[in-house]
Amino acid sequence: MSKKVFVARPIPEEGIKLMREKGFQVDVNPTDRVLSKEELKEAIAGYDGVLALLSDKIDGEVLDAAGKQLKIVANYAVGYDNIDVKAATERKVFVTNTPGVLTEAVAEHAFTLLLSVAKRIVEADSFVRAGKFKQWEPLDFLGPQIWGKTIGIIGLGRIGSFVAQIAHGGFNMEVLYHDVVKNEEFEMRFSAKYRELPDLLKMSDFVSVHVPLIPATRHLISAKEFGQMKPTAILINTSRGPVVDEVALVEALKVKKIAGAGLDVYEHEPQLTPGLVDLPNVVLTPHTASATHEARSAMSKIAAENIIAALEGKQPPNLVKQ
């Protein structure tokens, strides 16, 4: 009997094709929406593998609904805070992710948000589309120059490091960083300096967040931290929404504790904190930082390779450990 795999949302065909070439029965959620918990429990019953997305909350109850034949939940993402890894491990179910292949795409997006906020691109675009552009104005849409400024990077994984490369190599920026460990090689390569978080916030013109969501990073940036930032500073978050206290962010933007923000992730995604969409000094994107053809196709392929390995009795190459 062929192995059965359930794919929670339509994804690029590369991975699906790989699994079908192995003789697996691959069933894709026919609806173009996130399944509720009850729908997901019903949908995955009897499957050997599940290819899940960040919007799919996989806990012990969902795993039990799948059945004891379930071998793997392959997350179509680098992060895996949507999956109870402990519960999966207890049930001898592999959990995997897709690291490495979306580094450049997410770093590009982080810097795109930085540029968009600093250059007030969305405001200016709306101004032109509304028919308000009548003549060149010397004082309209002024913002900070980026060249030679200071960027503070919180979290020095693959993505944070690539943001530093763009900032230092492309815009001659001074790079500060904060992480759980110091990285001397990184410091030498980008003339970067390690700073404790309060000092990084005080010194940075731009702050870009690249940490995983764990208990220690929830609300890592809150009212206290906004009070430590420059009033001209811009915050960028492409990591996980709950890393930033969104209520405190809205207040900080309203009273100009900071100058602006660019967000691709949200604390209660897809719901937004009241007041956020009304602010002109924030640029919002719908969790699309990895949305390049190249990155999403590679994610599909890696997720499939993880599933294939597990269902062939091997250890998946991108195993998430508890």
Order of alpha helices (4+ residues) and beta strands (2+ residues): beta-alpha-beta-alpha-beta-alpha-beta-alpha-beta-alpha-alpha-beta-alpha-beta-alpha-beta-alpha-beta-alpha-beta-alpha-beta-beta-alpha
